[in-house]
Amino acid sequence: MKIVKYTFLGILLYLIFLVATAPSKLLQPFIDKAGPKLKVTELSGSIWNGHAQQVKVDKLSVNDVSWSINFLSLLTGKVSVDLIIKDS
C-alpha cells in the first residue's frame, strides 16, 4: 500500500513540476484560435513569467510585452497578473 501512495505522490509532484515549468510557446495554439485580429510573435519564458516580442490587436501594435502570473492567487480563485509593456 505504501508503494501506491509513493507512486501517486511522485506522479503528482511530476505533474506540478510540468505545469510550473511549462514554456509560454504552449500558448501559441490558443492565441491562434482566438481570432485573426490577435497576433503574438516570439514567445519566450514560461506560462507564468513570459515575454512576447510583439502583440497586435487589430491595428494596435505593442512591442516588448512581459507578464508575471501569481500562481498562488489562482488557489484563491483570483488571477493576479503583472503586465509590463516597454513599447519604443
C-alpha positions as CSV (number, residue, x, y, z in Angstrom):
1,M,0.0,0.0,0.0
2,K,2.9,2.4,0.7
3,I,4.3,1.8,-2.8
4,V,0.9,3.0,-4.3
5,K,1.0,6.2,-2.1
6,Y,4.5,7.0,-3.0
7,T,3.9,6.3,-6.7
8,F,0.8,8.6,-6.7
9,L,2.8,11.3,-4.8
10,G,5.6,11.0,-7.3
11,I,3.3,11.4,-10.3
12,L,1.5,14.3,-8.7
13,L,4.8,16.1,-8.0
14,Y,5.9,15.5,-11.5
15,L,2.7,16.9,-13.0
16,I,3.1,20.0,-10.7
17,F,6.7,20.4,-12.0
18,L,5.5,20.2,-15.6
19,V,2.9,22.9,-15.1
20,A,5.2,25.1,-13.2
21,T,7.9,25.0,-15.9
22,A,5.6,24.9,-19.0
23,P,7.0,27.1,-21.8
24,S,4.9,30.1,-23.0
25,K,5.1,28.7,-26.5
26,L,2.4,26.2,-25.5
27,L,0.0,29.2,-25.5
28,Q,0.5,29.9,-29.2
29,P,-2.2,27.4,-30.5
30,F,-4.7,29.1,-28.1
31,I,-3.7,32.5,-29.3
32,D,-4.1,31.5,-32.9
33,K,-7.6,30.2,-32.2
34,A,-8.6,33.5,-30.5
35,G,-9.2,35.0,-33.9
36,P,-7.4,36.6,-36.8
37,K,-7.2,40.0,-35.2
38,L,-4.8,38.9,-32.4
39,K,-1.2,38.1,-33.3
40,V,1.6,37.4,-30.9
41,T,5.2,36.9,-32.0
42,E,8.3,35.4,-30.4
43,L,7.0,34.0,-27.2
44,S,9.7,33.1,-24.6
45,G,9.9,32.2,-20.9
46,S,7.3,30.3,-19.1
47,I,3.5,30.5,-18.9
48,W,3.9,32.1,-15.5
49,N,6.7,34.5,-16.4
50,G,6.9,35.2,-20.1
51,H,7.7,37.6,-22.8
52,A,6.3,38.4,-26.3
53,Q,8.3,40.4,-28.7
54,Q,5.2,41.9,-30.3
55,V,1.4,41.8,-29.7
56,K,-1.0,43.0,-32.3
57,V,-4.8,43.5,-31.9
58,D,-6.5,44.9,-35.0
59,K,-4.4,48.0,-35.9
60,L,-2.9,48.4,-32.4
61,S,0.6,47.0,-32.0
62,V,2.8,47.0,-28.9
63,N,6.4,45.7,-28.6
64,D,8.3,44.1,-25.7
65,V,5.5,42.8,-23.6
66,S,6.3,40.8,-20.4
67,W,3.9,39.2,-17.9
68,S,4.1,37.6,-14.5
69,I,1.2,35.5,-13.1
70,N,1.0,34.9,-9.4
71,F,0.3,31.2,-9.1
72,L,-0.7,31.3,-5.5
73,S,-3.5,33.8,-6.3
74,L,-5.1,31.1,-8.6
75,L,-5.6,28.9,-5.5
76,T,-8.0,31.5,-4.1
77,G,-9.9,31.7,-7.4
78,K,-8.4,35.0,-8.5
79,V,-5.9,35.9,-11.2
80,S,-3.1,38.3,-10.4
81,V,-1.0,39.4,-13.4
82,D,1.7,42.0,-13.6
83,L,1.9,43.2,-17.2
84,I,4.9,45.3,-18.4
85,I,4.9,47.0,-21.8
86,K,8.1,48.6,-23.0
87,D,6.9,49.9,-26.4
88,S,9.5,52.0,-28.0
